[in-house]
Amino acid sequence: MTADIRAFRAQILHFIDAPNPQTGAGVEYFADGVLLVEHGRIKAVGDAQVMAAQGLDLTRCEHFPEHLLMPGFIDSHIHCPQAGVIASYGEQLLDWLNLYTFPAELQFSDPDFAAAAAEQFLQFLLQNGTTSAMVYTTVFAQSTHAFFTAAEKLNMRMIAGKVTMDRHAPAALLDTAQTSYADCRELIDRWHNIQRLHYALTPRFALTSSPEQLALTGKLYREYPDLYLQTHLAENPQEIALIKSLYPSARDYLDVYDHYGLLGSRSVFGHGIHLSELEIERLAQTQSGIAFCPTSNLFLGSGLLDMARLERAGISVSLATDVGGGTSFSQLRSLAEAYKILQLQGQSLHPLKGFYMATLGNARALQLDHCIGNFAPGKEADFILINLAATPLQTLRQSSAQTLAEKLFALMMLGDEHNIARVYIMGKLMFQRAASSRG
C-alpha cells in the first residue's frame, strides 16, 4: 500500500442496487471490512481478511471495530435560511411562512449575515452525517453566492439555487420575472458544474411566482439542459386551493408547472402529499421526482405521504429533512418518522430500504449516482463513521441485535446526530464528534 492510499477498517455497509430484504440482493455488508481511498476517491472495498490475504497490511488501517462505516447521507430538500426558525411553534404551512420563514429570510439581505449563515448551515449538515444536499437559498442572489462559496471551500457536492418569487410575499423579499432571470443566468454561469457544485432553478412554489416568472424559469431550463429544478407541490390543502384560484385554467397543481416546462428527470418536487391520479401519472411520464419530508409533514400537519402509491406508479421518491419546517437535520430522524408515517397507512419501511434511500437511492434520485452514493471504485470518497452505541439505551439495544437488519432498525429508530462520529469529504476528515457522556 502506497503512502497515497488510506485504509479504513470497520463494519462497512453500502448498496450496489435497491435492496431486496428477503434475499439480500443489492446489499454489501462486511462485518470486518476495509475501505481503501486514494486521492479522495474509492479504490476498493472488501472483507478485511480477504484483502489481507491479497497483500494488504491490516496494521496500516485506521481501525474502528465498533463503528459502522457508510457512504455519507444525502438530503434532497432543505432550506439554508430556515435553520434559525427550526421548531417554531404552532402553525401550518402558509401561516408558518409568513410568521417565521419570511422574516428569517429577510436577514439574508446582509451579505455578511448570509456568508456566516451558509458556513453554519454546512457545519450542521456535516454534524448530522449529510455530505450532499439539494438546497434552497433565498431571493437574494448574493446569499446563493455565499452558499456556493462556503460549499466550494469545503469541497462538498451540493445542488442549490436562488429562490425566485415575485408576488404574495413581503415586498422586500420579491424579485421580478426579469431580475430573477438575469440573476439566475449569472449564478449558473458562475457556479454550475464548478468543482462539485450544481445549480437548481428554484421557484419557491406556484403561489409566489407569476406566470411570467414561471415562463422565464422554463426558458432557463431549456437553455441549460443539465440544470436541476426544485420547488414545492401539493403540500397543504389550503395551498392547493390558492393555486387553483390563481391558475383557474390549470387542470391541477402539477399542471401549472407542466404548462411552463418545469417537469423532467432533474426536477424534484417537495412533498407531493395530496396528488390526484392524473398528477401521479404525469409525474411518472416525465420521470419527475418527489422529496419525502417526514418530520416536516408531521410538524406542519400537512398530511401523510402515500409512498407505496407513488412507487407503484414508478415515481422516484427521495428522503429529505425540509429544515426548517422539518425538525431535524438528521436523516436518521427522518427515517424514524418516515417509518411511523408509513405504519399509519399499513405500509412498512424496512431498514435496508431506509438506508438505501438516504445514500444510493437519493444519489440516483438526484442523478449523482455516477459519483456518490456507494463505494464503487472511482467514486468520490464521501463517507461517515456511525457510533452504534451512542447512548446507554442504544448500547443495550444493540447488544441484543442478532442480525444486520436488527442493528440498522435500532439505529434508524433510536439514532440522531449524536451517532455520527466522523465525516469525511473526498477522503478528508471534516468533522469529528467529541466524546460524550450522554445518558
C-alpha positions as CSV (number, residue, x, y, z in Angstrom):
1,M,0.0,0.0,0.0
2,T,1.5,3.3,-1.1
3,A,1.6,6.5,1.0
4,D,-1.2,8.0,-1.1
5,I,-3.7,5.3,-0.1
6,R,-5.5,5.4,3.2
7,A,-7.2,2.3,4.7
8,F,-10.2,2.4,7.0
9,R,-11.2,-0.7,8.8
10,A,-14.7,-1.1,10.4
11,Q,-18.1,-2.7,9.9
12,I,-18.9,-1.5,6.3
13,L,-22.3,-1.2,4.7
14,H,-23.2,0.1,1.2
15,F,-25.7,-0.6,-1.5
16,I,-25.0,-1.6,-5.1
17,D,-28.7,-1.6,-6.1
18,A,-32.1,-1.2,-4.5
19,P,-32.0,-3.8,-1.7
20,N,-34.2,-6.9,-1.6
21,P,-34.7,-7.5,2.2
22,Q,-35.7,-11.1,1.6
23,T,-32.7,-12.2,-0.5
24,G,-30.1,-9.5,0.5
25,A,-29.6,-8.6,-3.1
26,G,-28.3,-5.1,-3.6
27,V,-26.6,-5.0,-0.2
28,E,-22.9,-5.3,0.5
29,Y,-22.0,-5.7,4.2
30,F,-18.7,-6.6,5.7
31,A,-18.7,-7.3,9.5
32,D,-15.0,-6.6,9.3
33,G,-14.3,-4.6,6.2
34,V,-11.7,-2.3,4.7
35,L,-12.2,0.8,2.6
36,L,-9.3,2.0,0.5
37,V,-9.2,5.6,-0.5
38,E,-6.7,7.1,-3.0
39,H,-6.5,10.8,-3.8
40,G,-10.1,11.3,-2.5
41,R,-11.7,8.5,-4.4
42,I,-12.7,5.0,-3.6
43,K,-10.0,2.5,-4.6
44,A,-11.5,-0.7,-3.2
45,V,-13.8,-2.1,-0.5
46,G,-13.9,-5.6,0.8
47,D,-13.6,-8.1,3.6
48,A,-10.5,-7.4,5.8
49,Q,-9.2,-11.0,5.9
50,V,-9.6,-11.4,2.1
51,M,-7.8,-8.2,1.5
52,A,-5.1,-9.2,3.9
53,A,-4.6,-12.5,2.0
54,Q,-4.2,-10.4,-1.1
55,G,-1.3,-8.5,0.5
56,L,-2.9,-5.6,2.5
57,D,-1.1,-4.8,5.7
58,L,-4.0,-4.5,8.2
59,T,-1.8,-2.8,10.7
60,R,-1.8,0.2,8.5
61,C,-5.5,0.6,8.7
62,E,-7.3,3.2,10.7
63,H,-9.3,0.8,12.8
64,F,-12.8,1.4,14.2
65,P,-14.1,-2.0,15.1
66,E,-17.2,-0.8,17.0
67,H,-18.3,1.6,14.3
68,L,-20.4,1.3,11.1
69,L,-18.8,2.9,8.0
70,M,-21.3,4.0,5.3
71,P,-21.5,6.5,2.4
72,G,-22.5,10.0,3.6
73,F,-26.1,10.8,3.8
74,I,-27.8,12.8,1.0
75,D,-30.7,15.2,1.6
76,S,-33.0,16.0,-1.4
77,H,-34.9,19.1,0.0
78,I,-33.7,21.5,2.6
79,H,-33.7,25.3,3.2
80,C,-30.5,27.0,4.2
81,P,-32.1,30.2,5.6
82,Q,-34.5,28.3,7.8
83,A,-32.1,26.8,10.3
84,G,-32.7,29.7,12.7
85,V,-36.5,29.1,12.8
86,I,-36.5,25.4,13.2
87,A,-39.0,24.3,15.8
88,S,-41.0,27.5,15.7
89,Y,-44.4,26.9,17.4
90,G,-47.8,26.2,16.2
91,E,-48.7,27.0,12.6
92,Q,-49.5,25.2,9.3
93,L,-47.7,25.9,6.1
94,L,-48.9,29.3,4.9
95,D,-49.0,31.0,8.3
96,W,-45.6,29.4,9.1
97,L,-44.1,31.0,6.0
98,N,-45.5,34.4,6.9
99,L,-44.7,34.3,10.6
100,Y,-41.3,32.6,10.6
101,T,-39.8,31.9,7.2
102,F,-40.1,35.3,5.5
103,P,-38.7,37.3,8.5
104,A,-35.8,34.9,8.7
105,E,-35.0,35.2,5.0
106,L,-35.0,39.0,5.2
107,Q,-31.9,38.8,7.2
108,F,-30.0,37.3,4.2
109,S,-30.1,40.7,2.5
110,D,-26.9,41.4,4.6
111,P,-24.0,39.7,2.8
112,D,-22.0,39.2,6.0
113,F,-25.0,37.5,7.7
114,A,-25.6,35.3,4.6
115,A,-22.0,34.2,4.5
116,A,-21.9,33.3,8.2
117,A,-25.2,31.5,8.0
118,A,-24.1,29.5,5.0
119,E,-21.0,28.3,6.8
120,Q,-23.0,27.4,9.9
121,F,-25.6,25.6,7.8
122,L,-23.0,23.4,6.2
123,Q,-21.5,22.6,9.6
124,F,-24.9,21.4,10.7
125,L,-25.1,19.1,7.7
126,L,-21.7,17.7,8.5
127,Q,-22.5,17.2,12.1
128,N,-25.5,15.1,11.0
129,G,-23.6,13.0,8.6
130,T,-25.0,14.7,5.5
131,T,-22.4,15.2,2.8
132,S,-24.6,16.3,-0.1
133,A,-27.9,18.1,-0.4
134,M,-30.3,19.9,-2.6
135,V,-30.6,23.3,-1.0
136,Y,-32.9,26.4,-1.2
137,T,-31.1,29.7,-0.5
138,T,-33.1,33.0,-0.6
139,V,-34.3,35.5,-3.1
140,F,-31.1,37.5,-2.7
141,A,-28.6,36.4,-5.3
142,Q,-25.6,37.2,-3.0
143,S,-26.9,34.6,-0.5
144,T,-26.6,32.0,-3.2
145,H,-23.1,33.2,-4.0
146,A,-22.3,32.9,-0.3
147,F,-23.7,29.4,-0.1
148,F,-21.7,28.2,-3.1
149,T,-18.5,29.9,-1.8
150,A,-18.8,28.1,1.5
151,A,-19.6,24.7,-0.1
152,E,-16.7,25.2,-2.5
153,K,-14.3,25.8,0.4
154,L,-15.4,22.5,2.0
155,N,-15.3,20.7,-1.4
156,M,-18.8,19.4,-0.8
157,R,-21.0,18.1,-3.6
158,M,-24.0,20.4,-3.4
159,I,-27.0,21.4,-5.5
160,A,-28.5,24.8,-4.8
161,G,-30.4,27.7,-6.2
162,K,-31.7,31.2,-5.6
163,V,-35.3,31.3,-4.6
164,T,-37.4,33.2,-7.2
165,M,-40.7,34.8,-6.1
166,D,-42.3,37.9,-7.5
167,R,-45.7,38.0,-5.6
168,H,-47.5,37.1,-2.4
169,A,-44.6,37.7,-0.1
170,P,-43.2,40.7,1.7
171,A,-42.1,43.5,-0.7
172,A,-38.5,43.3,0.5
173,L,-38.4,39.6,-0.5
174,L,-39.7,40.0,-4.0
175,D,-37.7,39.9,-7.2
176,T,-39.3,40.3,-10.7
177,A,-39.5,37.9,-13.5
178,Q,-36.7,39.8,-15.4
179,T,-34.4,40.3,-12.5
180,S,-34.7,36.7,-11.4
181,Y,-34.0,35.5,-14.9
182,A,-30.8,37.7,-15.0
183,D,-29.7,36.7,-11.5
184,C,-30.1,33.0,-12.3
185,R,-28.2,33.3,-15.5
186,E,-25.3,35.0,-13.7
187,L,-25.3,32.4,-10.9
188,I,-25.5,29.5,-13.4
189,D,-22.6,30.8,-15.4
190,R,-20.5,31.4,-12.2
191,W,-21.3,28.2,-10.3
192,H,-23.0,25.4,-12.2
193,N,-20.6,22.4,-12.6
194,I,-17.8,24.2,-10.9
195,Q,-15.9,21.7,-8.7
196,R,-18.6,19.7,-7.1
197,L,-21.4,22.2,-7.4
198,H,-24.6,22.3,-9.4
199,Y,-27.4,24.9,-9.9
200,A,-31.1,24.3,-9.4
201,L,-33.8,26.6,-10.6
202,T,-35.8,27.4,-7.5
203,P,-39.2,29.0,-7.8
204,R,-40.5,28.7,-4.2
205,F,-43.9,27.5,-5.4
206,A,-46.5,28.5,-7.9
207,L,-48.2,30.7,-5.3
208,T,-45.3,33.1,-5.2
209,S,-44.4,33.1,-8.8
210,S,-46.3,34.9,-11.6
211,P,-47.0,33.2,-14.9
212,E,-44.2,35.4,-16.4
213,Q,-41.7,34.3,-13.9
214,L,-42.6,30.6,-14.3
215,A,-42.3,31.1,-18.1
216,L,-38.8,32.5,-17.8
217,T,-37.9,29.7,-15.5
218,G,-38.9,27.3,-18.1
219,K,-36.9,29.2,-20.7
220,L,-33.8,28.8,-18.5
221,Y,-34.5,25.1,-18.0
222,R,-34.4,24.7,-21.8
223,E,-31.4,26.9,-22.3
224,Y,-29.3,24.8,-19.8
225,P,-30.3,21.2,-20.2
226,D,-28.3,19.8,-17.3
227,L,-29.7,22.2,-14.7
228,Y,-31.8,20.9,-11.8
229,L,-35.2,22.3,-10.8
230,Q,-36.7,22.3,-7.3
231,T,-40.0,23.6,-5.9
232,H,-42.9,22.6,-3.8
233,L,-46.0,20.7,-4.8
234,A,-49.3,19.7,-3.1
235,E,-48.1,20.0,0.5
236,N,-51.2,21.5,2.1
237,P,-54.9,21.7,1.1
238,Q,-55.1,25.4,1.7
239,E,-52.1,25.9,-0.6
240,I,-53.7,23.8,-3.3
241,A,-56.9,25.9,-3.2
242,L,-55.0,29.1,-3.6
243,I,-53.1,27.7,-6.6
244,K,-56.4,26.8,-8.2
245,S,-57.7,30.3,-7.7
246,L,-54.5,31.9,-9.2
247,Y,-54.3,29.5,-12.1
248,P,-58.0,28.7,-12.9
249,S,-57.3,27.3,-16.3
250,A,-54.8,24.7,-15.0
251,R,-56.1,21.1,-14.7
252,D,-54.4,20.7,-11.3
253,Y,-51.5,22.0,-9.3
254,L,-48.9,20.0,-11.2
255,D,-50.3,21.2,-14.5
256,V,-49.2,24.8,-13.6
257,Y,-45.6,23.6,-13.6
258,D,-46.1,21.4,-16.6
259,H,-47.5,24.2,-18.6
260,Y,-44.2,26.1,-18.2
261,G,-42.0,23.2,-19.0
262,L,-40.7,22.6,-15.4
263,L,-41.2,18.8,-15.2
264,G,-38.4,16.3,-16.0
265,S,-35.9,13.8,-14.7
266,R,-33.9,16.5,-13.0
267,S,-37.0,18.1,-11.3
268,V,-37.6,17.4,-7.6
269,F,-40.9,18.4,-6.1
270,G,-41.0,18.8,-2.3
271,H,-43.8,16.9,-0.5
272,G,-46.4,15.7,-3.1
273,I,-48.8,14.6,-0.4
274,H,-52.2,15.5,-1.9
275,L,-51.9,14.3,-5.5
276,S,-54.6,13.2,-8.0
277,E,-54.2,10.1,-10.1
278,L,-53.7,12.4,-13.1
279,E,-50.8,14.2,-11.4
280,I,-49.2,10.9,-10.4
281,E,-49.5,9.7,-13.9
282,R,-47.9,12.8,-15.3
283,L,-45.0,12.8,-12.7
284,A,-44.3,9.2,-13.8
285,Q,-44.4,10.1,-17.5
286,T,-41.9,12.9,-17.1
287,Q,-39.7,11.0,-14.6
288,S,-40.1,13.8,-12.1
289,G,-39.3,13.1,-8.5
290,I,-40.9,13.6,-5.1
291,A,-38.9,14.5,-2.0
292,F,-40.5,12.8,1.1
293,C,-40.1,15.2,4.1
294,P,-41.4,13.2,7.1
295,T,-40.6,15.4,10.0
296,S,-41.9,18.5,8.2
297,N,-45.1,16.8,7.1
298,L,-45.9,15.8,10.7
299,F,-44.7,19.1,12.3
300,L,-46.8,21.3,10.0
301,G,-49.7,19.0,10.0
302,S,-49.5,18.7,6.2
303,G,-50.5,15.0,5.9
304,L,-49.2,11.5,5.4
305,L,-47.3,10.7,2.1
306,D,-48.6,7.5,0.5
307,M,-45.2,6.3,-0.7
308,A,-46.4,2.9,-2.0
309,R,-48.8,4.7,-4.3
310,L,-46.1,6.8,-5.8
311,E,-43.7,3.9,-6.1
312,R,-46.3,1.7,-7.8
313,A,-46.6,4.4,-10.4
314,G,-42.8,4.4,-10.9
315,I,-42.1,7.8,-9.4
316,S,-38.7,8.3,-7.7
317,V,-39.2,9.1,-4.0
318,S,-36.2,10.6,-2.2
319,L,-35.7,11.3,1.5
320,A,-35.4,14.8,2.9
321,T,-35.4,16.8,6.1
322,D,-37.0,20.0,4.9
323,V,-35.4,22.1,7.6
324,G,-36.8,24.4,9.0
325,G,-40.3,23.0,8.6
326,G,-38.6,19.7,9.3
327,T,-37.5,19.4,12.9
328,S,-34.0,17.9,12.5
329,F,-31.0,17.9,10.2
330,S,-30.6,14.2,10.9
331,Q,-31.6,11.7,8.2
332,L,-31.7,9.1,11.0
333,R,-34.6,11.1,12.5
334,S,-36.2,11.5,9.0
335,L,-36.1,7.7,8.6
336,A,-37.7,7.1,12.0
337,E,-40.6,9.5,11.2
338,A,-40.9,8.0,7.7
339,Y,-41.4,4.6,9.3
340,K,-44.2,5.9,11.5
341,I,-45.9,7.7,8.7
342,L,-46.0,4.5,6.6
343,Q,-47.0,2.4,9.5
344,L,-50.1,4.5,9.9
345,Q,-51.1,3.6,6.3
346,G,-50.4,-0.1,6.6
347,Q,-47.1,0.2,4.8
348,S,-43.6,-0.5,6.1
349,L,-40.1,0.8,5.7
350,H,-37.5,-1.9,6.0
351,P,-34.2,-0.6,7.4
352,L,-32.3,-1.7,4.4
353,K,-34.6,0.3,2.2
354,G,-34.3,3.2,4.5
355,F,-30.6,3.4,4.5
356,Y,-30.6,2.8,0.8
357,M,-32.8,5.8,0.3
358,A,-30.5,8.0,2.4
359,T,-27.5,7.0,0.3
360,L,-27.5,5.4,-3.1
361,G,-31.3,5.9,-3.6
362,N,-31.0,9.7,-3.1
363,A,-27.9,9.8,-5.3
364,R,-29.9,8.1,-8.1
365,A,-32.9,10.4,-7.5
366,L,-30.6,13.4,-7.9
367,Q,-28.7,11.8,-10.9
368,L,-25.5,11.9,-8.9
369,D,-25.0,8.1,-8.5
370,H,-22.2,8.2,-11.1
371,C,-20.0,10.0,-8.5
372,I,-21.5,9.4,-4.9
373,G,-23.9,7.1,-3.1
374,N,-21.8,3.9,-2.6
375,F,-18.3,2.6,-2.6
376,A,-17.9,1.6,-6.2
377,P,-14.2,2.1,-7.3
378,G,-13.6,5.5,-8.7
379,K,-16.4,7.3,-6.9
380,E,-15.8,10.2,-4.6
381,A,-15.0,9.2,-1.0
382,D,-17.7,10.9,1.0
383,F,-18.4,8.7,4.0
384,I,-19.3,8.6,7.6
385,L,-18.5,6.6,10.7
386,I,-21.5,5.8,12.8
387,N,-21.3,5.0,16.5
388,L,-24.0,2.3,17.0
389,A,-23.9,2.7,20.8
390,A,-24.1,6.5,21.2
391,T,-26.3,6.3,24.3
392,P,-26.7,3.7,27.1
393,L,-30.1,2.7,25.7
394,Q,-28.6,2.2,22.2
395,T,-25.8,0.2,23.7
396,L,-28.4,-2.1,25.4
397,R,-30.5,-2.4,22.3
398,Q,-27.5,-3.1,20.0
399,S,-26.3,-5.8,22.4
400,S,-29.4,-7.9,21.7
401,A,-29.5,-7.3,17.9
402,Q,-28.8,-10.6,16.2
403,T,-28.9,-9.6,12.5
404,L,-27.7,-6.6,10.4
405,A,-31.4,-5.7,9.8
406,E,-32.0,-5.5,13.6
407,K,-28.9,-3.4,14.1
408,L,-30.0,-1.0,11.4
409,F,-33.5,-0.8,12.6
410,A,-32.5,0.1,16.1
411,L,-30.1,2.7,14.7
412,M,-32.9,4.1,12.5
413,M,-35.4,4.4,15.3
414,L,-33.2,5.5,18.1
415,G,-30.4,7.3,16.3
416,D,-29.8,11.0,15.7
417,E,-26.8,13.3,15.1
418,H,-25.0,12.1,18.2
419,N,-24.4,8.8,16.4
420,I,-22.3,10.5,13.8
421,A,-18.7,10.0,15.0
422,R,-16.7,11.2,11.9
423,V,-17.4,12.6,8.5
424,Y,-15.1,12.5,5.5
425,I,-15.3,14.6,2.3
426,M,-13.3,13.2,-0.6
427,G,-11.4,11.2,2.0
428,K,-10.6,14.2,4.2
429,L,-11.8,14.3,7.8
430,M,-14.2,17.2,8.0
431,F,-16.0,16.5,11.3
432,Q,-15.2,14.5,14.4
433,R,-17.6,14.4,17.4
434,A,-16.1,14.9,20.8
435,A,-16.5,12.1,23.3
436,S,-19.8,12.5,25.1
437,S,-21.3,11.2,28.3
438,R,-24.9,11.3,27.0
439,G,-27.4,9.3,29.1
